[in-house]
């Protein structure tokens, strides 16, 4: 059979990081690898293509169209499935992704034949075989109109084959993350062992945390041609023993790469020597969810850190010249002084790269929130991007609140003295970042104008 895998582009309304980062569709590469020996497969990355999905559906004439995405893509995924059915009523449509796994009812549509909601690595090849042979679909898949029965879902498994990255060969030179050019993705664990209330990631695995064997990780890493590696674990800095073993294996296998990882501030603050060693082995950047520099807010998030720990983590990163991509949550009850204090603190700590997230009570998370107070309905999926303000501010108008977010970005990201830091990167990379930042800024300005 002919199987077309599509990654949708972000909706126009979504305020997204896609302007400053586009990474490979690892989930599609894995699924394509599982079935490429028995079927003809093709991956199309619609983020990078200029033509619409229907062009590629017509061109490839698939028997099956597979689409994956996140919460913001729900309507885009449905539209692609509708177009596929219009072009060929006999084509089968399969959808998946971490949001669909947890909220499959939100994409139950006549144009969607199958929703993969559990253990895609195990289930997907079985589903393709069931479609081909017209036999019963496997557990972990819902047909259109079918409801979830939690007591009948199979237990989670955490298999992870090494993907054939040549399935995206035509796009690979265009994948990047801020200043990490031609970046490849690597996953070494599933879930997170920490109980932060706002986090959707740990809900994806029903709060299981499972680590891949490091020899298997090293085997995959040796197979990756790119020099820049983005380790996409929800938190790579969990265990001192495991990180130390990883660094030892890098040395033993003479692997010379550059790394971008997610890591918690408390680990960084309490393991300065290990962070130094990681830097020597190629660590360039850590994405740190500081969330706040206020102890009361951190306690309310069940973050299990303090403002002092966040400051100590930045000291370690700055001392070792490791870049920090900081993530901060802004609360609906903030006033202008709160924004000012947080901005000054980040400037004081030397934070140069920032992602601001207005508090968003995503479904299935542990945030205690009454949906009656939402100013953006949950059905407007494209706006649940962790950039739109979904809870009404209590101390200022919505327009002023967006102004404060934009001002915080500008103060932290575009300080004249710190722009010298960017000169170590090529002019092309600097231009790409500035161009992307300008696009994000324009999205905010457009949003503010709509509120007048």
N, C-alpha and C positions, 0 to 999 in steps of 0.2 A: 504494500500500500504506500501511497504518497502522503507524508505527514508534514504539515507546515506549522512551524513554531513562530509565534509572533509576540514581540514585546511592544506594548503600546507606548506612544509618546504621551507626555503629561498633558492633561487638559489645560486649555488656555487660562482658566481661572485659578489654577493651582500656583501658589507662590512656592517655587521649588528650588532645591539645590542643583537641579539639572543644569542650571546656567553656569555653575562652577564645578560640576563633576558629572561625568557619565562613565559608568563602569559596566563591565561585561554582564550579560544576563546569565549568571552562573546556574540558576535553577533550570533554565532551558537547555543549557549545554549538557547538564547531567541527564535530563530526560532524553534528549536526542541521542546521547551516547548509549543509553540503555537499549535503544531500538534500532540503531543505525545499521546493524548487520543484517537485520531481517527486512528492513523497509527503506524506502527512499525518503531522506529527511532534508529539511532546509530550515535554517533559522534566519528570520528577518528582524532586525532591530529598527523599529519605526522611529525611535528617537533620532537616529542618524540618517534615515532615508528621507528623501524629499517627496517621494510618491506615497499615496495613501494605501491602506491595507488592501483595498479591493484590487488594486493593480497587481499585487503579488499573488493574490488568490486566483485571479484570472490567469496569470502567467504560469503558475505552478500547477493549477488544477488539482488541488489535494483531495484525498478521500477524508482526511481528518485535519481540522484546524485546532491548534492548541494555543491558548492565550493565558498569560499569567500577569499578575500585577498586584498592586497594593490597594488600600482603601480608596485612594484618590482616583484609581483607574476603573472603578466598578462600572460606571456608565460607558466609558470607552470600550471596555471589554464586551459589554452587551452590544454596543453598536457594531463592533467587529463581527461578532457572531451573527447578528442580523444581516449584515452585508454578505457574509459567507453563505447564509441560507438563501438570500435573494439570488445570488449568482448560481447556486447549485443546491436545490432543496434536499438532495440526498447526502450532502456533506455532513459529517458528524463534528460537533463542536465540543471541545473539552476545555474547562477552565480550572485554574488553581492559583495558589499563592497563600501566604501566611494569613491574610485577612479572611480570605474565602474559607480557609480551613476552620476558622473559629466562628465565622458568621455567614455560613453558606446560604441562609434564607434571604440574604440581601442581594443575591444574584440568581435567584430562582426565576428564570425567564423562559418563555417558549423557544427562544432561539438558542438556549444553552442546553445541550443534551446531557452533559455529564459534568459534575463538580467533584474534583478530587479533594477530599477533606481529611485524609489521614495517610501517613506513610507513603508519600508519592513515589519514593524510590522503589519500594516493593510493589506498590499497587499499579503504577502506570504501565509497565510492560504487560501485566495481566489484563488491564483494561483494553489495551490495543489488541491483544489476542482475542478478547471477548467480542470486540467490535468486528474483527475480521471473520471470526467463526460463528458470529451471531449466537453466542452462548451467554450464560448469566454473568453479570458484571461482578467484580470482586468486592469484598467488604472494604469500606473506606471510600467508596464512590457513591454519589447520589445522582439519580436520574431526575429529569425535570419534574417538578411537583412533589418529589419525595422529601419527607421531613427527616431530621436527624433523630436518631434513637440512641442516646448516649450509652445506654446499657448494652447496645449491640456493636458499638465501635470496637475495632481491634485495639490492643495495647500499642503504645508508641514503640516504634523501632527506630534505630539511629544508624542505619547503613548509609555509607557515603562513598560511592565509586569515584574513581579518578576520572574527571570529565575529559572528553576529547575537545580541546580548545581550538582545534582547527575548524570546528563547526562554525566559529565566528571569525575565521581568518580575515575576511574582507573588512572587518571593522576594528581589528585589534589595535591598530596604530592610533585610533581616535579615542581610546578609553583613557581617562585621566581622573584624578581627584585633586583639585586645587593645584598644587605645585608638583604632584606626583604624576609624571607623564608616562603614557603607555603602561598603565598599571594593570596587574592581574589580581584576581581575588583568590583567597585561600581561606577555607573554613576548617578549624581544628577542634571545635566543640559546639555543643548544642545547649541553648538555654543559659540561665544565669542563676547562681545560688543565693543571690541577694534579694530582699523583699521590698524593693522600692514600690510605692503605691501607684505611681503614675505609669509604670513600665508595662507595655504590651508584650515585649519580647519574651519574658519568662512565661507568659500565658500560652504562647505558641506551643510549647512542649509540656503543657500542664505542670509547670514548675519543676520539671525534671532537669537535671544538669548532667550531661554526659560528655566525656572527653574522648576524642579519637586517639588511637594509639600513635604515639609520636613517630615510630618508624614508618608508619603509613603516611603521616603528614610529610615527613622528609622525602619519601618516595615521590609524592605528588609535587613537592617543591622542586625537586631535581628535574622534573618533567616540564616545568614552566620556563618558557624562553624569556619572558620579561624580567627585567632587573628590579622593577618596582613592584612590591607585593603589599596588598591591602588585606590584612588578616581580619576577617569580618565577624569573628566571634563577638557575641554581645559583651564579653569581657575576657580579654586574653590574659590579664594579670590577676589570676585567681590564686594560683599556687606557686609559692617560691620554688618548690622542688621541681614542678613541671617546667617553669620558665627556665630554670637553671639547666635542666636536662635538654630542653630545646636548644639553648645556646651551645651546649656541649656538642650536640649532634650537628649543628651548623659548622662548628669548627672541625669536627672529625670528618665531615663530608666535603669540606672546603667549599661551602656554599657562600657565595658573595652576592648578597642582595641588599636592597633597601626596603625598610618596613614602615608601614602605617598600621597602627593597632588601636583598639579600644582598651582603655584601662581606667581603673578607679583611683581616685586621689589618695585614699588611705594606703593602698599598696605602694604607690609611687613614693609617698612621704616616708614610709617605714622601710623601704628597700633602696636606698640611694646607691649602694655599691652594685646591686644587680642592675639597676637602670644604667649605670655607667658602663657595665659590661655589655649590656644590650646595645647601647650606643656604639660601642666598638665593633659589634657584630652587624651593624647596619641600621639600627633603629633611627628613623628620622623624625617621626611624628606620633604623638599619642592624642587620640580624641578622648577628652576627659569630660564626663558629665558632672561638672561642679554643681549644677542646678541652682545653687544659691550661695551667698556669703553671709547668710543670716541663720544662726543656730536654730531659731524657732521654726523657720521654714524647713530646714533640713530635717528636723525632728518630725515634722508633719508629713514629710515624704517617706519616712522610715529609711532614710538614706544611710544611717549608721555612720555618718561622718560629722565633722564640725567645720566651721569657717576657718579655724586655725589649721586643720588638716589640709584644707584646700590651699591655703597660703604656703604651707610647708611643701606640698606637692609641686607648686609652681617654682619654688626655690630649687628643688632638685632638677626639674626640667630645664630651667634657665642656666643653672650651673653646668649642666652637661650639654647645653646647646641643642636640646631636643625641642622641636616645635610642638606647640600645644594648640589643638583645635578645641576651643572651650565651648561647652554647651551650658546655657543658663535658662532657667524657667522664670518667666515674669508672671507675677500673680495678679489676679483681677483687682485686688484691694490696694495695689501700689498707687502711690501718688508721685508727683514730679520729684520730690526729694528722694524717694526710694529709687527711682531710675537714676538720679544723679549720683547717689551713694554707690550703687552697683557699678555704674560706669567708672567712677573714680577709682574704685577698688580694682577693677580689671586693668585700668591703665597703670595703676601703682604696681600691680603684680607682673606687668610686662606681657599681658595677653594681647596677641596680634591678630588672631583668627577667632571668629566668634559665630556661634549659631544661637539665635534667640528663639525660644519656644514659649509662646503664651500657654499657660496651663490649659491642657485639653483633656477632659475626662473620657478617654477612649473606652469603648465598650469592652467589657471583660476585665478591665483593670480594677484596682482596689480603691480608686478615688471615690469617696462618698459624695455623690452629687445628684441633685434632682434635675432631670432633663427639662422640667418646666422653665428652668432658668437659662436655657441655651438661647443664644441669639442666632445661631446657625443650626438649622435642623440636621439631624444625623443623615437624612436622605440626600443632602447636598454633599455627596461624598468628595467631590473635587476640592472642597474647601477645608476638609479635615486633613490638612497637610502639615500640622504643627507649626504653621506660620500665621494662618488666619486667627483672629481673636474670636473664639466661640463662646466665651462667657463675658457677659457685660461688665465692663469696669465699674467699680463702685465709687471711685474718687475723682473721676474725670470723664469727659465725653469719650465716646469710641474714637472719634476723629483725633482728639488730643492724644489718646493712648497709642494709636498707630504712629503719630508724630514722634512720641517718645521712643518707640521701638526703632524707628528709622534714625533718630538722632543718636541713640546708643550705638547702632551699627556704625554710623559715620564717625563718631568720636573715637571708637575703639579701633576700627579697621583702617582709618585714613589719617592717622597722626603723622605729621610731616617727618618727625624724627625717626619713626619706625619704618617709613617707606624705604629707607636705606637698607633695611634688612632684606628687602625683596630683590635688591640688585644682584644677589648671588645667583638668581635664576635668569634664564635667557629672556631677551626682550619679547619673544613670541609667547612665552609662558606668562610673563607679566601682563602683556596685552590681553591675553585670553581671560585672566582673572579679573582685570579691570572691566573688560567688556561684559563678563558674566555678572559682576557686582552691579554694574550699571543697569543691566536688565532686571535684576532683583529689585533695585531701587525704584525703577520705573513702575514695577508691579505694585509696590507699596504706595507710590505717589498716585497711581491710578485708583487704587482702593480708597485713599484719603479723599480724592476729588469726588468719588461716588457718594461719599458720606455727607457732602456739603448740602 
